[in-house]
């Protein structure tokens, strides 16, 4: 029975991720998250300025691909859990701890026959170390140095594979993330309407890049 449910989830997720490209890159200086801004319903462009990167804490962010309603619900749960963690432990939740908590929520929903149809990239800090995690609807957690989700991810991965370097600076990682999403914009019909970019560093925390700054990189 679980196998059949998993197959249905995969089919539904494939249908729902026809209009998204999100990218994450981890460097020694911090984490970069990037995404396009288009939302689609089949062949209809349903939104042209849709946010797919969300702040969870001052040092953790998440990208979403899949069902918009499920993504909003999951982000709300993540924020609530992070607030509870701060109240209990008097410190921010780490990216790893938040990824594990979210994994349990996703896996439990699968067993309850109402899975959250989302793919997530959680990026941020484990105390002093930047980290990046990829989560699928079944709740699996994979730590990555760079990753991508959504219908444009195959194109984005080609750019990431060619350009990633373990010693790259945060500035170079921003440029690489933008180029990866830009390539998806040019080749994937469900991806478009510009690029949203967020950096997360120990000193500055969560920072969304101004549109003009992103535009300069695109050119």
KADACOR-V151595 format. One record per pair of residues at least 6 apart in sequence whose ideal C-beta (glycine too) atoms are under 6 Angstrom apart, sorted by sequence separation. I is the first residue (numbers start at 0). GAP is how many residues later the second one is. If there is no record, write none. Layout:
I	GAP
I	GAP
This chain:
39	6
54	6
55	6
108	6
134	6
184	6
199	6
24	7
38	7
63	7
108	7
183	7
184	7
38	8
53	8
84	8
132	8
133	8
147	8
198	8
23	9
122	9
147	9
52	10
105	10
132	10
133	10
197	10
22	11
38	11
51	11
81	11
121	11
36	12
51	12
131	12
196	12
21	13
36	13
120	13
133	13
162	13
145	14
180	14
20	15
119	15
34	17
118	17
177	17
196	17
34	18
145	18
18	19
194	19
32	20
80	20
116	20
158	20
159	20
18	21
53	21
158	21
55	22
114	22
55	23
98	23
77	24
155	24
158	24
56	25
55	26
120	26
94	27
32	28
34	28
109	28
154	28
155	28
94	29
154	29
21	30
32	30
95	30
118	30
94	31
93	32
106	32
151	32
154	32
58	33
105	33
154	33
98	34
56	35
59	35
94	36
102	36
151	36
181	36
150	37
59	38
102	38
150	39
151	39
177	39
21	41
73	42
98	42
174	42
21	43
73	44
19	45
69	46
69	47
70	47
16	48
69	48
16	49
15	50
66	50
15	51
65	51
65	52
12	53
65	53
63	54
64	54
61	58
62	58
61	60
60	62
59	64
58	65
58	66
123	76
64	84
64	85
32	90
30	92
23	97
21	99
23	99
30	99
29	100
15	101
30	101
12	104
25	104
11	105
8	106
25	106
23	108
25	119
24	121
23	123
12	124
22	125
21	127
8	128
21	128
20	129
19	130
20	131
16	133
17	133
22	133
16	134
20	135
60	137
60	139
29	140
26	141
28	141
31	141
31	142
26	143
33	143
52	143
31	145
35	145
47	145
52	145
60	145
26	146
58	146
33	147
57	147
24	148
57	148
39	150
54	151
24	152
22	154
37	154
35	155
37	155
36	156
22	157
36	157
22	158
36	159
20	160
34	161
20	163
33	163
32	165
31	167
29	169
30	169
20	170
29	170
18	171
29	171
17	172
